[in-house]
Amino acid sequence: MHTLLAYTTRSAHKSRPDEFESLLPIGLCSLHALLRSQQIPVTLANLSNMTNRQIIDLLVQTQPTVAGLSQWTHNRHATLELARLIKQTLPDCSILLGGGHATHQAELILEQHPEVDLIAVGEAEQTLLDLLDALQTDKPLAEIPGLVIRTTDGILRTAQRQPWPDLDFLPFPTTWLHEAINVTTTLQAEFISSSRGCPAACNFCASPAFWGRKIRYRSAESVAEEMLSIREQYGLIYLSLRDDTFTSDRRRTVALCQELIEKRVNIFWNCQSRVEAIDQETLEWMRRAGCECVQLGVESGSPDILKLLGKRILPDQIRTAANLIRQAGMQLSVYLITGIPEERDSDRQQTINLIKQIQPDDLQVAPLAYYPGTALFETAVNTGRLQQNLFETSQEEAVLAEQDGQRKVTQLLSRTARYRQNASIKQLLTIQEKSGYSAVTAMQAGDAYAAEGELQRAEEQYQLITQKEPDHPWGWFLLGELYEQTDTHRKAEACYQKILQLVPRNGPAAEALQRLRQ
């Protein structure tokens, strides 16, 4: 018995998907690692941009008994196209859908799409193990919790699956990533998760309905070990922690930062948080442990819109959180939402005013969209504004709350982008004087000097990292880039060689050495 775990973003509307949309969901990589750790035959594949002929060749070669497909709202039609192709090629292969969209539209999908055999609801590690065992032993599928299946009496949702009890006992999703088909491992491995669940009640987000409102954390030791393994296996020195709210448990966040410092993980990283879940001391520990950017879901500067979206925060809290992040010496990135039917010009102006005040380093704006499993969608269906089968009838990858939502995104971006502002050299030096050395602040100060053309001072900041932490690859990398840009090639080569002594599989350093030696 062989299992294929696959993801695709192919669609009639987009022949070349966005690079980050084409990343495999971390959950799919976790399923692959779990099966691989138990020596269950499995293939992990990103089928985005592969032709039907290439996919058929892969199916014929691997002959999967089960094909587990990860379906989210943006790739819902592409996933169903793939399911049909698999059924046409291998009629006896069981098609299992999982993921956020499949979870919240399970009955409707099985009613409308005979090419889909069954659906895993929510997190699926134990469900998949039980399913594969049942298929081999002829155990009734109705006895497996966490499934939606067809029976002679119609569609059946089995008993609720309890969450995986201890996330530390799951293998790292990246461990066997190098075996995956059509996956850029160094990009895929950059994104990790240290917890599951979200306590928030944002009405536009389905994450709590999928993972649960209670947050389950991996231990600090487990997360640090995974970071070290990624650094060693793939040569990465920058990671992104994609927890919904990384800082929700202050003690756990500090413990993880202390573990990263003690274990000399020596990488830079970013994370997502909520404005009410950060404080000065926690941010100080995060900066010392290598966090260089915190991303906040701000969404709006209007109290009315924040309340409408279920954010349970106020603009003053946003300002306070933004100031704390700035004072801690980390970059601030914010997410905004527009294209909201109830949003007025005065609401948008309040958002613009807020961005002008907090001056983030980076901001991203998205249109409000409907997703199954959200209060926003359920309310619209219950009030008759939308049909339950909206995602079947609409061919759009994102079903926007307003038809001109994308235009409003462009407008808001044009009116807020001018207020993006990196921390000044004076601010960064003040942080260094007040809080002492950290590689993050030295890197940012060096970058600020370099942007102003003060290359000697930039060099001094980067050298501060190599002097204080000679085993930290970032100091050598920043110096190498600076020397290469100023045609000091011998020094640049020495820096890149030092990186490869510390992180032998670091791709950018190896490429730089090759470039210098040509």
C-alpha positions in Angstrom: 0.0 0.0 0.0 1.4 3.4 -1.1 0.1 6.8 -0.1 0.4 10.0 -2.2 0.2 13.3 -0.3 -0.2 16.1 -2.8 -1.0 19.8 -3.2 -1.7 21.9 -6.2 -2.6 25.4 -7.1 -3.2 24.8 -10.8 -6.3 26.5 -12.2 -7.8 27.8 -15.4 -7.2 31.4 -14.2 -3.5 31.3 -13.1 -1.0 29.2 -15.0 1.9 30.3 -12.8 0.8 30.5 -9.1 2.4 32.8 -6.6 5.6 31.4 -5.1 4.2 31.4 -1.6 0.8 30.1 -2.6 2.7 27.1 -4.1 4.3 26.2 -0.7 3.0 23.0 0.8 0.9 23.5 3.9 3.0 22.6 7.0 0.2 20.1 8.0 0.7 18.1 4.8 4.5 18.0 5.5 3.7 16.8 9.0 1.5 13.9 7.7 4.4 12.9 5.4 6.9 13.0 8.2 4.6 10.9 10.4 4.1 8.2 7.8 7.8 8.3 6.9 8.8 7.9 10.5 6.7 4.8 10.8 8.2 3.4 7.6 4.8 3.6 5.8 5.4 4.0 2.0 4.5 7.6 1.1 5.3 10.2 -1.6 5.0 13.9 -0.9 4.5 16.0 -4.0 3.8 19.6 -5.0 1.9 19.2 -8.3 1.6 23.0 -9.0 2.8 23.8 -12.5 3.1 20.1 -13.4 1.3 19.1 -16.6 -1.3 16.4 -16.6 1.1 14.1 -18.5 3.7 14.6 -15.7 1.1 13.9 -13.0 -0.1 10.8 -14.8 3.4 9.5 -15.1 3.9 10.0 -11.4 0.7 8.2 -10.6 1.6 5.3 -12.8 5.1 5.1 -11.2 4.0 5.3 -7.6 0.6 3.5 -7.9 -0.9 5.0 -4.7 -3.7 3.2 -2.9 -4.7 6.4 -1.2 -4.2 10.0 -2.5 -4.5 12.6 0.3 -5.0 16.0 -1.2 -4.8 19.3 0.7 -7.7 21.5 -0.2 -8.0 25.2 0.8 -10.3 27.8 -0.5 -7.9 29.3 -3.0 -7.1 25.9 -4.6 -10.4 24.2 -4.1 -11.2 23.9 -7.9 -7.6 22.9 -8.7 -7.8 20.2 -6.1 -11.0 18.7 -7.5 -9.5 18.8 -11.0 -6.6 16.8 -9.6 -9.0 14.3 -7.9 -10.7 13.7 -11.2 -7.4 13.1 -13.0 -6.3 10.6 -10.3 -9.6 8.8 -10.5 -9.4 8.6 -14.3 -5.9 7.2 -14.1 -6.3 5.0 -11.1 -10.0 4.2 -10.5 -9.3 2.1 -7.4 -7.3 4.8 -5.6 -9.1 6.2 -2.6 -9.3 10.0 -2.8 -9.0 11.6 0.7 -9.4 15.4 1.0 -8.1 17.4 4.0 -7.4 21.0 4.8 -9.4 24.0 5.8 -11.8 24.1 2.9 -12.5 20.4 2.8 -13.1 20.3 6.6 -15.7 23.0 6.6 -17.5 22.0 3.3 -17.2 18.2 3.7 -20.8 17.1 3.2 -21.3 19.5 0.3 -18.2 18.3 -1.4 -19.1 14.6 -1.1 -22.6 15.4 -2.4 -21.3 17.2 -5.5 -18.1 15.4 -6.3 -18.2 11.6 -6.8 -14.4 11.7 -7.5 -13.8 12.4 -3.8 -14.2 9.3 -1.6 -13.8 10.7 1.9 -12.7 13.7 3.9 -10.5 14.1 7.0 -11.8 16.8 9.3 -9.3 19.1 11.1 -5.8 17.9 11.9 -5.4 14.5 10.4 -2.3 12.7 11.8 -4.1 10.0 13.8 -7.0 9.9 11.3 -4.6 9.1 8.5 -2.9 6.4 10.4 -6.2 4.8 11.4 -7.5 5.0 7.8 -4.5 3.3 6.3 -4.8 0.5 9.0 -8.5 0.1 8.3 -8.0 -0.2 4.5 -5.5 -3.0 5.1 -7.6 -4.8 7.8 -11.1 -4.2 6.4 -12.1 -2.3 9.5 -15.3 -0.3 9.0 -14.4 3.3 8.2 -17.5 4.5 10.2 -15.5 3.5 13.3 -12.7 5.9 12.6 -13.1 9.3 14.3 -12.5 12.5 12.2 -13.9 11.4 8.9 -16.8 12.3 6.6 -17.7 9.3 4.4 -20.3 7.9 2.1 -22.4 5.0 3.3 -25.4 3.1 1.9 -27.6 5.4 4.1 -26.0 8.6 2.8 -23.2 10.8 4.0 -21.9 10.2 7.5 -19.8 12.3 9.8 -18.0 10.0 12.2 -17.2 10.7 15.8 -15.1 13.8 16.6 -11.4 13.3 16.5 -9.6 14.4 19.7 -6.5 16.6 19.1 -3.1 15.0 18.9 -2.2 14.8 22.7 1.5 15.9 22.6 2.9 17.8 19.6 6.5 17.0 20.7 5.9 13.4 19.7 5.3 14.3 16.1 8.4 14.2 13.9 9.6 17.4 12.4 7.8 18.2 9.1 11.1 19.0 7.4 13.0 15.8 8.3 12.3 14.0 5.0 11.4 17.1 3.0 14.4 16.5 0.7 12.5 13.4 -0.7 9.5 15.5 -1.8 8.8 16.0 -5.5 8.8 19.4 -7.1 9.5 21.2 -3.8 12.1 23.9 -3.3 13.3 22.6 0.1 15.2 25.7 1.2 12.1 27.8 0.7 9.7 25.3 2.1 11.8 24.6 5.2 11.9 28.2 6.1 8.3 28.1 7.5 7.7 26.2 10.8 5.0 26.0 13.5 5.5 25.7 17.2 1.9 25.5 18.3 -1.6 24.8 17.1 -4.8 26.7 18.0 -5.9 30.3 18.3 -8.1 31.8 21.1 -9.2 34.8 19.0 -12.7 35.3 17.7 -11.9 37.2 14.4 -15.0 36.6 12.3 -13.1 36.5 9.0 -10.7 33.7 10.0 -11.3 29.9 10.1 -8.2 28.9 12.0 -9.9 28.5 15.4 -12.6 26.3 13.9 -9.9 24.1 12.3 -7.3 23.8 15.0 -9.4 24.7 18.0 -9.4 27.7 20.3 -7.2 26.1 23.0 -3.6 26.5 22.1 -1.3 23.5 22.2 2.3 24.2 22.4 5.4 22.3 21.6 8.1 22.5 24.2 10.9 25.0 23.9 13.4 22.1 23.6 11.5 20.6 20.7 11.3 23.9 18.7 15.0 24.7 19.3 15.9 21.3 18.2 13.9 21.6 15.0 15.5 25.0 14.2 18.9 23.5 14.7 18.0 20.5 12.5 16.9 22.8 9.7 20.0 24.9 10.0 22.1 21.7 9.8 20.1 19.8 7.1 19.2 22.7 4.8 21.7 25.4 5.7 19.0 28.0 6.6 19.8 30.9 8.9 16.4 32.6 8.7 13.1 31.1 9.6 9.5 32.2 9.9 7.3 30.9 12.8 3.8 30.7 11.5 1.9 30.2 14.8 -1.3 32.2 14.8 -0.3 34.0 18.0 3.3 33.2 18.8 3.5 35.2 22.0 0.1 34.2 23.5 1.8 32.4 26.5 4.5 34.7 27.8 6.3 32.1 30.0 6.5 29.7 27.1 7.8 32.4 24.7 10.5 33.5 27.1 11.5 29.8 27.8 11.8 29.3 24.0 14.0 32.4 23.6 16.2 31.3 26.5 16.6 27.8 24.9 17.6 29.4 21.5 20.2 31.5 23.3 21.5 28.6 25.4 21.7 26.2 22.4 23.4 28.8 20.3 20.9 28.4 17.5 22.1 31.7 16.0 19.5 32.4 13.3 17.2 35.3 12.7 13.5 34.7 12.6 10.1 36.4 12.5 6.7 35.6 14.0 3.1 36.7 14.1 1.4 38.1 17.2 -1.7 40.0 18.5 -1.4 43.5 19.8 -2.7 42.5 23.3 -0.3 39.5 23.6 3.1 41.3 23.8 5.0 43.1 26.5 8.4 44.8 26.8 10.2 42.0 28.6 9.0 39.3 26.2 10.1 41.4 23.2 13.5 42.0 24.8 14.0 38.2 25.1 12.8 37.7 21.5 15.3 40.3 20.2 18.1 38.7 22.1 17.1 35.3 20.6 17.2 36.5 17.0 13.6 37.7 16.3 14.0 40.6 13.9 10.4 41.2 12.9 7.0 40.9 14.5 3.9 40.8 12.3 0.7 42.2 13.8 -2.9 41.7 12.5 -4.0 45.3 12.8 -6.7 45.1 10.1 -8.1 48.7 10.6 -7.6 51.9 12.5 -11.4 52.3 13.0 -12.9 51.1 16.3 -16.1 50.4 14.5 -14.5 48.2 11.9 -12.3 46.4 14.5 -15.5 45.6 16.4 -17.3 44.5 13.2 -14.4 42.1 12.4 -14.4 40.6 15.9 -10.9 41.8 16.7 -11.6 42.8 20.4 -8.9 45.4 20.3 -8.8 49.2 20.1 -6.5 51.6 18.1 -4.7 52.7 21.3 -3.7 49.1 21.9 -2.3 48.9 18.4 -0.3 52.1 19.0 1.1 50.7 22.3 2.1 47.4 20.7 3.7 49.1 17.8 5.7 51.4 20.1 6.9 48.4 22.2 8.1 46.5 19.1 10.0 49.6 17.9 11.5 50.3 21.3 12.7 46.7 21.5 14.6 47.2 18.2 12.6 44.9 15.9 11.0 45.6 12.6 7.2 46.0 12.6 5.0 44.5 9.9 1.3 45.0 9.9 -1.6 43.4 8.0 -4.6 45.5 7.0 -8.1 44.5 5.6 -10.2 46.7 3.4 -13.1 46.1 0.9 -15.5 45.7 3.8 -19.1 46.5 2.9 -19.7 48.5 6.0 -16.4 50.4 5.8 -16.8 54.2 5.1 -14.4 56.8 3.9 -14.0 58.0 7.5 -13.0 54.4 8.6 -10.4 54.2 5.9 -9.1 57.6 6.9 -8.7 56.4 10.5 -6.6 53.5 9.2 -4.4 55.9 7.2 -4.0 58.1 10.3 -3.0 55.1 12.4 -0.4 53.9 9.8 1.0 57.4 9.7 1.4 57.3 13.5 2.9 53.9 13.9 5.0 54.0 10.6 5.6 50.2 10.2 8.6 48.9 8.3 6.2 46.8 6.1 2.5 46.6 5.5 0.3 44.2 3.6 -3.3 44.9 2.6 -5.9 42.3 1.7 -9.5 42.5 0.6 -12.1 41.0 3.0 -13.0 37.5 1.6 -15.4 34.8 2.6 -14.1 31.5 3.8 -16.1 28.4 5.0 -15.8 27.9 8.8 -15.8 31.6 9.5 -18.5 33.5 11.4 -18.5 36.0 8.5 -19.6 33.4 6.0 -22.0 31.6 8.3 -23.8 34.9 9.1 -24.1 35.8 5.5 -25.6 32.4 4.7 -28.0 32.5 7.7 -29.2 36.0 6.7 -29.8 35.0 3.1 -27.0 37.2 1.6 -25.1 34.2 0.4 -25.8 30.7 -0.7 -24.2 27.7 1.1 -22.9 26.5 -2.2 -21.1 29.8 -2.9 -17.7 28.1 -3.3 -19.1 25.6 -5.8 -20.6 28.2 -8.0 -17.9 30.9 -7.9 -14.8 30.2 -9.9 -12.8 32.9 -8.2 -9.9 31.7 -6.0 -10.9 34.3 -3.4 -14.6 35.2 -3.0 -14.5 38.9 -2.0 -17.0 40.6 0.3 -17.1 43.5 -2.2 -16.6 43.1 -5.9 -14.2 46.0 -6.1 -12.3 44.8 -3.0 -9.0 44.6 -5.0 -9.4 48.1 -6.2 -9.8 49.3 -2.6 -6.7 47.4 -1.7 -4.8 49.3 -4.3 -6.2 52.6 -3.1 -5.4 52.0 0.5 -1.9 50.8 -0.3 -1.2 53.9 -2.3 -2.3 56.1 0.6 -0.4 54.2 3.3 2.8 53.0 1.7 4.4 56.4 2.0 4.3 56.1 5.8 6.4 52.9 5.9 9.5 53.8 7.8 12.5 51.9 9.0 14.0 52.7 12.4 16.5 55.6 12.2 20.2 55.2 13.0 19.7 57.4 16.0 16.8 55.2 17.3 18.9 52.0 16.8 22.0 53.4 18.5 19.7 54.5 21.5 18.5 50.9 21.7 22.0 49.6 21.7 23.0 52.0 24.4 20.0 51.3 26.6 19.6 47.5 26.1 23.1 46.4 25.2 24.3 44.3 22.3 22.2 42.1 20.2 22.9 40.7 16.7 19.5 41.9 15.5 20.1 45.5 16.5 23.6 45.5 15.1 22.3 44.1 11.8 19.6 46.8 11.6 22.0 49.6 12.5 24.6 48.3 9.9 21.9 48.1 7.3 20.8 51.7 8.1 24.3 53.0 7.8 24.8 51.2 4.5 21.6 52.7 3.1 23.0 56.1 4.0 26.3 55.3 2.3 28.3 55.2 5.5 29.9 51.9 4.8 32.7 52.1 7.4 30.1 52.5 10.2 28.1 49.7 8.6 31.2 47.5 8.7 31.7 48.4 12.4 28.2 47.3 13.3 28.5 44.0 11.4 32.0 43.4 13.0 30.3 43.9 16.3 28.4 40.6 15.7 31.6 38.7 14.7 33.4 40.0 17.7 30.7 39.4 20.3 29.5 36.1 18.7 32.1 34.7 16.3 29.9 31.6 15.9 26.9 33.6 14.6 26.8 33.2 10.8 24.9 36.5 10.2 27.8 38.7 11.1 30.0 37.0 8.6 27.3 37.0 6.0 26.6 40.7 6.3 30.3 41.5 6.2 30.7 39.3 3.1 27.9 41.1 1.3 29.4 44.5 2.2 32.9 43.5 1.1 31.6 42.0 -2.2 29.6 45.2 -2.9 32.8 47.3 -2.4 35.0 45.0 -4.5 37.0 43.8 -1.5 36.8 40.3 -2.8 39.5 38.7 -0.7 37.8 39.8 2.5 34.4 38.8 1.2 35.7 35.3 0.3 37.1 34.8 3.8 33.7 35.8 5.3 31.8 33.3 3.1 34.3 30.6 3.9 33.7 31.3 7.6 29.9 30.9 7.1 30.4 27.5 5.5 32.6 26.4 8.4 29.6 27.3 10.7 26.8 26.2 8.4 28.2 23.9 5.8 25.0 23.7 3.7 24.3 27.4 3.5 23.4 28.0 -0.1 23.8 31.8 -0.4 27.4 31.6 1.0 28.3 28.7 -1.4 26.8 30.6 -4.3 28.7 33.8 -3.3 32.0 31.9 -3.2 31.4 30.4 -6.6 30.5 33.8 -8.0 33.7 35.4 -6.5 35.9 32.6 -7.9 34.6 32.9 -11.5 
